């Protein structure tokens, strides 16, 4: 087993949890529906109406969860990278991480700022920060502060999970990989140079 930069024996700082607010994932309730959900013509027994409402609400929650998941996935696939610390020497492999909007849920600017500061401290304490790299929508309207870090893909996923991220980005050569934090198969997003926005380019 490779000795990772994020060795479990090196705990995160005790004050870390006070810097962020936990946002547990919401799992839509599961309901077994008999008879394909067809309402009987006969008079309903007591409580039947509330059960039908429960089934309808469960289906609506499940639909909303799928729609949210699809929107988050699309946003990740469309991400471009605003490189603020350009002109530096970059390694062949590095990770790009953010701590914003845990579990794909939009939160306030103040809380995102606290989470970003917590991520910066964790990376700087280990000497891993390569530079500031923000993840943005193609039109730059949506922007999440982040960092390029000298991490392996395994350690990047560990840190992404810690900060409740759906996925992290990993650059290998000129290829950008979208690496889900749930263990799913990474997806290639193509060329880093084509997705990196910078005035002076990135020195290799």
C-alpha positions in Angstrom: 0.0 0.0 0.0 1.4 3.4 -1.0 2.1 5.8 1.8 -0.3 8.7 1.1 0.2 12.3 1.7 -3.0 12.3 3.7 -1.9 9.6 6.1 -4.7 8.7 8.5 -2.2 8.9 11.3 -2.0 12.7 10.6 -5.4 14.0 11.8 -7.1 17.1 10.4 -6.8 20.1 12.7 -9.2 19.9 15.7 -10.8 23.3 14.7 -11.7 22.1 11.3 -15.2 21.0 12.1 -16.0 24.5 13.5 -15.1 26.0 10.1 -17.8 24.3 8.1 -21.4 23.3 8.5 -22.4 19.7 7.8 -24.8 19.1 5.0 -25.8 15.4 5.1 -27.1 14.0 1.8 -30.8 13.6 1.7 -32.0 10.2 0.5 -35.4 10.1 -1.0 -37.7 7.8 0.9 -38.4 4.5 -0.7 -42.0 3.2 -1.0 -43.3 -0.1 -2.3 -46.4 0.6 -4.4 -48.7 -2.3 -5.2 -51.1 -2.4 -8.1 -49.0 0.0 -10.2 -50.4 2.9 -8.1 -53.9 2.6 -9.5 -56.5 4.1 -7.2 -59.4 1.7 -6.5 -62.9 2.7 -7.6 -64.4 1.5 -4.3 -64.6 3.6 -1.2 -61.1 4.0 0.3 -60.5 2.6 3.8 -59.6 5.0 6.6 -56.1 6.5 6.1 -55.9 5.5 2.4 -55.9 9.2 1.2 -52.8 10.0 3.3 -51.1 6.9 1.9 -51.7 8.0 -1.6 -50.3 11.4 -0.8 -47.2 9.8 0.7 -46.7 7.8 -2.4 -47.1 10.9 -4.6 -44.7 12.8 -2.4 -42.1 10.0 -2.5 -42.2 9.9 -6.3 -41.9 13.7 -6.5 -38.9 13.6 -4.1 -37.3 10.8 -6.2 -37.8 12.8 -9.4 -36.3 16.0 -7.8 -33.3 14.0 -6.6 -32.7 12.6 -10.1 -33.1 16.1 -11.7 -30.7 17.6 -9.1 -28.1 14.8 -9.7 -28.3 15.3 -13.5 -27.8 19.1 -13.1 -24.8 18.6 -10.8 -23.3 16.1 -13.2 -23.8 18.5 -16.2 -22.2 21.3 -14.3 -19.1 19.2 -13.5 -18.8 18.2 -17.2 -19.0 21.8 -18.3 -16.4 23.2 -15.9 -13.6 25.4 -17.0 -10.7 26.4 -14.8 -9.6 30.0 -14.0 -5.9 29.8 -13.2 -5.1 32.8 -11.0 -1.5 31.8 -10.1 -0.2 31.2 -13.6 3.3 31.5 -14.8 4.5 28.9 -12.3 6.0 25.5 -12.9 3.4 22.8 -12.7 4.0 19.0 -12.2 2.7 16.5 -14.8 0.0 15.3 -12.4 -2.0 17.3 -9.9 -5.5 17.6 -8.4 -8.0 20.5 -8.5 -10.3 20.7 -5.6 -12.9 23.0 -4.1 -14.7 22.9 -0.8 -17.8 24.9 -1.9 -21.4 23.8 -2.0 -21.3 20.5 -0.2 -23.1 17.6 -1.8 -24.0 19.8 -4.8 -26.2 22.1 -2.6 -25.8 25.8 -3.1 -24.9 27.6 0.2 -24.1 31.2 1.1 -21.0 33.1 0.2 -19.8 33.4 3.8 -20.0 29.7 4.5 -18.3 28.9 1.2 -15.5 31.3 2.2 -15.1 29.5 5.5 -14.9 26.1 3.8 -12.4 27.4 1.2 -10.2 28.8 4.0 -10.4 25.4 5.8 -9.3 23.7 2.6 -6.4 26.1 2.1 -5.2 25.5 5.6 -5.3 21.7 5.2 -3.3 21.9 2.0 -0.8 24.5 3.0 -0.1 22.7 6.3 1.2 19.8 4.2 3.0 22.0 1.6 0.6 20.8 -1.2 -0.7 24.0 -2.7 0.4 24.7 -6.3 -1.8 27.7 -6.9 -5.3 29.1 -6.9 -7.5 27.5 -9.5 -11.2 28.3 -9.5 -13.8 26.0 -11.1 -16.2 28.0 -13.3 -19.1 27.7 -15.6 -18.2 28.3 -19.3 -19.6 31.9 -19.1 -17.7 32.5 -15.8 -21.0 33.5 -14.1 -20.8 30.6 -11.6 -17.4 30.4 -9.9 -16.1 28.2 -7.0 -12.8 29.1 -5.4 -10.4 26.2 -5.4 -6.8 25.1 -5.5 -4.4 23.0 -7.6 -2.7 20.6 -5.2 0.2 18.2 -5.4 -1.9 15.1 -4.6 -2.4 11.6 -6.0 -5.8 10.8 -7.3 -6.5 8.6 -4.3 -5.6 11.4 -1.8 -7.6 13.9 -3.8 -10.7 11.7 -3.5 -10.1 11.3 0.3 -10.0 15.1 0.7 -12.9 15.6 -1.6 -15.0 13.2 0.6 -13.9 15.0 3.7 -15.2 18.3 2.2 -18.4 16.6 1.0 -17.7 17.0 -2.6 -19.4 15.0 -5.4 -16.2 14.7 -7.4 -12.7 16.1 -7.8 -10.6 16.9 -10.9 -7.3 15.3 -11.6 -4.9 16.4 -14.3 -2.6 13.9 -15.9 -0.4 15.3 -18.7 -2.8 17.4 -20.7 -5.9 15.3 -19.8 -8.5 16.3 -17.2 -10.3 13.5 -15.4 -13.5 14.0 -13.5 -13.1 11.6 -10.5 -16.4 10.9 -8.6 -15.9 10.6 -4.8 -18.3 7.7 -4.5 -15.9 5.3 -6.3 -17.5 5.5 -9.7 -15.3 5.3 -12.8 -13.5 8.5 -13.7 -14.5 10.3 -16.8 -12.1 12.1 -19.2 -13.1 15.7 -19.9 -10.4 16.2 -22.6 -7.6 18.7 -22.7 -6.5 20.7 -19.7 -5.1 23.4 -21.9 -8.4 23.9 -23.6 -10.2 24.2 -20.3 -7.7 26.4 -18.4 -8.3 30.1 -18.7 -5.1 32.1 -18.1 -3.3 35.1 -19.7 0.2 33.7 -19.7 -0.4 30.0 -20.1 0.9 27.2 -17.8 4.6 26.4 -17.8 5.3 22.7 -17.9 
